[in-house]
Amino acid sequence: MKRQLILEDGTVFTGEALGDLGHKEGEIVFNTGMTGYQEILSDPSYCGQMVTMTYPLIGNYGINRDDFESIDPSVFGLIVKEMCEQPSNFRSEDTLNDFLVQKKIPAISGVDTRKLTKIIRKHGTMRAVLTEATASIEPVIPTFNQPLTDQVSRVSTKNPYVAPGRGHRIVLVDFGMKHGILRDLTKRHCHVTVVPYNYTSEQILALKPDGIMLTNGPGDPKDVPEATEMIQALISRVPIFGICLGHQLLSLACGADTEKMSFGHRGSNHPVKDLTRSKTFITSQNHGYAVRVASLKATDLSLTHVAINDDSVEGVKHNHYPAFSVQYHPESSPGPEDSSYLFDQFMTNIQQFKQQSKEAL
Ligand SMILES: NC(=O)CC[C@H](N)C(=O)O
């Protein structure tokens, strides 16, 4: 069956319908990772978005039980040049297309993804629809609905749950958490309580956390004002580590500003300079918003990490409290694991804060 991808600017791509056959609208973005499609499709930060893979052949190693970043994917669509129908890998349990059908994710193959990516790079991210191809020669440009603003409430856990451990007590505020973050904390023996995004500072303090983590998540950070209030109330009291949306929320809570990028950063090889260590790391990224660098001046935040490609803000730390955050993904999944030292940094901050609190008694 033929299907069309129609962009807001009127560009139409026709290809083969794959995955779920329904009509779907979303924001179109591209990811440059050569592998990692399973993690990308199950990353809740893509809620509301359709992702174009720039690598031309997707699905080669199938779907396995280990690489999910959430149980129920919330991505709105997948666009590929070619989809592999017969995966070959010892871990593969399913084909990509069967997975897309089961999880009701619409997809299209046969698209010139290089051309599509060039359009997105030129015009910025756009609204788009995946819809059944019509016989008409003239493309019918759809009317687009208002962009979503409630993605975080769609993907955050509705109830708190615990991953028990004997180490530090961490409250992990779930804005659309990738499982990789939880894995990195449990690997370090933490006792993790995952809580909904709208938990108040009082509810969080009642759990007596040694540290608080703010996860990644979908959409505009300004759509979750309750989180900035919660962070403001906690920042002087408990060590905090934020990732991606969590980094944007920490920055907003400290008085910085965020902006929408033209086409964002999505891929597994984005170079980032750690200004403190004077070292460059290759990082995994997925974001369409960024903290405005000029807005940091009037805050108590210092710039710690910068994107090599476009000088955008990739990390900040608080000048007085043990709070820091990065725009990229130290949990990788998919991508290089070189930045996992930031989880160790968080553990050190917690240890030092505990020591200082004891000495102050
Ligand atoms: N991965 C994320 O947390 C993404 C953060 C935010 N939704 C953005 O696109 O910038």
The ligand as a MOL file (V3000), in Angstrom:
LIG
                    3D

  0  0  0     0  0            999 V3000
M  V30 BEGIN CTAB
M  V30 COUNTS 10 9 0 0 0
M  V30 BEGIN ATOM
M  V30 1 N 15.6690 14.1880 25.2040 0
M  V30 2 C 15.1180 15.2130 25.8320 0
M  V30 3 O 14.9810 15.2450 27.0560 0
M  V30 4 C 14.5840 16.3120 24.9650 0
M  V30 5 C 14.2710 17.5770 25.7050 0
M  V30 6 C 13.3180 18.4860 24.9640 0
M  V30 7 N 12.0830 17.8310 24.7290 0
M  V30 8 C 13.9400 18.9510 23.6730 0
M  V30 9 O 13.5450 18.5030 22.6110 0
M  V30 10 O 14.8340 19.7510 23.6980 0
M  V30 END ATOM
M  V30 BEGIN BOND
M  V30 1 1 1 2
M  V30 2 2 2 3
M  V30 3 1 2 4
M  V30 4 1 4 5
M  V30 5 1 5 6
M  V30 6 1 6 7
M  V30 7 1 6 8
M  V30 8 2 8 9
M  V30 9 1 8 10
M  V30 END BOND
M  V30 END CTAB
M  END
